[in-house]
Amino acid sequence: MNLVTPQAYARSVAPQAVTGLPADFRWGVATAAYQIEGAAAEDGRTASIWDTYCRVPGAVVRGENGDVACDHYHRMPEDVQLIADLGVDTYRFSLAWPRIQPGGRGPANQKGLDFYKRLVDELDAKGVTPWITLYHWDLPQELEDAGGWPVRDTAYRFAEYARLAYDALGDRVAHWTTLNEPWCSAMLGYAYGVQAPGRKNFGEALHAVHHLLLGHGLASQYVRGAAGGNPLELGITLNLGTATPETGSEADREACRRADGLGRRLYLDPIVHGSYPEDVLADLAAADVELPVREGDLEIISTPLDVLGVNFYRGTLFSGVSEDGSTVDPEGRPVTRAVPRDLPRTAMDWEITPDELTDLLLGLEDDYHLPTVVTENGAAFDDTVAEDGAVHDEDRTTYLADHIAAVAAARAQGADVRGYFAWSLMDNFEWSYGYDKRFGIVRVDYDTQVRTLKDSAKWYRDTINLTRNS
Ligand code: FCB
């Protein structure tokens, strides 16, 4: 295969107004607590599963961790200034559970809450709307020791933490996301073992799925009830892609059904329709897995939402046939194989597929009728710093331009998509890839913690500005 290099992908794109977006379209940047905050052992914060996982030899590139990260905990006001200078109206960030409720049980830690109160103050002062994610993967280690997400009690612990957070900030923050990408928490964390806590047990991972969704539902019920007359936009963020069959064959279409079932419908059907998809339950039963659903759970999980957060990085082409021509793997399970395409790729080796973002948003509109916001989209590339310190990241700018155009195209065709947040505000700790992969539109020099706007940040700022004034 002739792989297209990022250099061949990049074009020179001038900022221009994006047509077809409403005046109140939300523009944002996104981050997550463990990826940027640092101050891992300060002001009462205890360890999360990521602090532990980073210490497992071989788990993270070069054994890196989030102890210091972007030192955002100490540089927060200057970072908020940076956000305001970009001209975005919304900042999506996550709260660190072990900062707010050390150990995952008991009362709130005032110093932890104070940090987020100061952050909200700074954002308010600069006219930037806070968009809070309650859980972006940092489960308190003590709760993992007690069984983690495969255990039902963790859902109730999460709801209690959500209560502490909402009670402290709910009068000032209207935008609440319960979970970020539960598929990653469950599958990468408990089935494939490539993210914290690093377990490899498919059955446990599926139990984690149900308990994450239950936690989402319990937290949603609390927040809905507690909001009273306060403005509230409540949602969940899922990592979603598209599944395209390689050919029209039955085997390839079945592979897509399975991928879409385990990746998208397993989450959205219970959340929106109050039931798990029958075909996925049947596939799971064939693998001897049963979801630990109790009476009443699905009503809780389907607590009404205002918005669906969509994190999009790429779509995938699937085949139901292995490279050696078989439709079952050595364990007798049906083959669901991602087929690499001759498309440009990012530094993560992810194919660049903006048209599939349009397809995804239109499909979500048809299947679930929820307003959506793209809560993450962006790309890692191997940035180079020019002699004058600038980063001419045409590849990233092209990526953003193509995906924003894809969002506008989806809107033009009837998808109710209301916002776009770039991942990420700044380079940060990219989980198992450590600091190797840079997703920021702002460069971070980890030796000095100096932040520098990359060309993509300037392009984003100017594009937002032109669009607003068009
Ligand atoms: C998403 C995560 C986010 C970041 C991006 C690249 O899956 O939500 O924290 O790592 O991928």
Boltz pocket constraint, residues with backbone or C-beta under 6 A from the ligand:
constraints:
  - pocket:
      binder: B
      contacts: [[A, 32], [A, 35], [A, 180], [A, 181], [A, 184], [A, 239], [A, 311], [A, 376], [A, 423], [A, 429], [A, 430], [A, 431], [A, 439]]
      max_distance: 6.0
